[in-house]
Each structure stands twice: as C-alpha cells, then as structure tokens.
Amino acid sequence: MNEIILILLKVLPIILILILGYWMKRIRYINIEIIRGMKKITLGISLPSLLFLTFFKAEMKVEFLLLSFIIFATCILLFVKGFLTKFSENSPSSIGGDESP
C-alpha cells in the first residue's frame, strides 16, 4: 500500500499540471503562440538540460553497455527492415498490381 501512495505522490503533480494546462487552454487563457513558445523552451532548453543531468548522475554498469548495444542493433535491424519493405512496395512489379486492362 505504501508503494501505491508513493507512486501517486510522484505522479499526481504531473497529472495536475496537465489538467491545469488543458483547463487554461479551454478557457482561452493561453493561445497557440504561447503554447508554441513553451514548446520551444521545453524542447530547446529544459529537455536537453534534464537529459544531461540524468546521464551525469547515472550509475554506469557493464550490463547497461550490453543493453545499449542490443537496443542499438535492434533499431538498425528495424530501420533496414523498414527500408527494404518500402523499397519492395515501390518496385515496378508491385506498381499496378495484377490487374490487366
């Protein structure tokens, strides 16, 4: 039960901020230009800073290196699979299908 309360205490402020933002947009307290500016600040300054601090404080282990390599290799394989799928869909034999005039 303590774990649930601890999780709620960490997640509740985020949920409340999301509800506040939705409410402020709904009553037209903020407009699209303000939202765009906030997105620029968040993506250009806050997120990179947060990522830097998180990686700076992270404890590095050999297991993490192996996991990173596995994730990277999986991404490369999926990228190649997607590229080949798109290439096969755009091949001349698949254009027009089996329909005859």
N, C-alpha and C positions, 0 to 999 in steps of 0.2 A: 504493500500500500504506500509506503514511503517513496518508492521509486516513481509511482504514478504522480504523486504530489510534486516531486522534484522535477519531473518532466513537464508537468503543467506549469510550474513556476518559470521554467525556461522558455516555453513555447507561448504562453499567454501574452507577454508583451508584444511579440511579433504579430499575433492574431489581432490584438487590439490596434496596433499601428495600421494594419491592413484595413480593418474596419473603419478606422478614422479617415484614412485616405479615400476609401470608397465613398464615405459619407460626405467628405469635403468636396469631392468631385460631383456628387449627386446634387448637392445644394448650390452648385456652381460657385463655390468659394475659390476654387482654383480652376484655371483654364488649361488648354492644351500646351500653351507656350511655357507655362510654369512647369508642367509635367515633363516637357522636353528638356528644360534646363536642369531639373532634378535628376533626370536620367543621365545627362552628360556628366554631372558631378559624381553620381554614383558609379557609373561605368569608367569614368576617366580618372578619378582620384580615390574614391573610397574603396572600391573593389581591389584595385592593384595594391593599395596600402595594406588592406586586410590580408590579401594573399601573401605579400611579402612578410608581414609579421607572423602569420601562421607557419610558413615554411621556416622562418628564422627560429621559431620556438620549437619546431617539431623535433622529435627524437628520431634519428635515422638509424635503421637497423638493416642488416643484410636481407632479411625477409622482404622488406619494403622494396629493395632494389630488384629482387626477383619478381615481385608482384608488378612493379612498374614495367619491367621488360615484357611480362606476359600481356599486360594491358596494351602496351605499345604495339606488340606483334599482332594482337587481335585487331587493333584499329587498322593496321596496314593491310591485313588479310581482308577485312571487310571493305576497305577502300578499293582494293584490287577487284574484289567480287562485284562491287557496285559498278566499277568502271567497265568490267567485262560484260555485265548484264546490260548496261546502257549501250555498249558497243554492239552486242548481239541484237538488241532491239532496233538499232539504226542500220543494220546491214541490209544490202539491196534485196536479199532473198526474203526478208521479213516485211519489206515495204510492199503494200498492195495485197498481201495475203495470197490465198489460194483461189481467189475469185477470178473467173475468166469472163471476158467481155461478151 
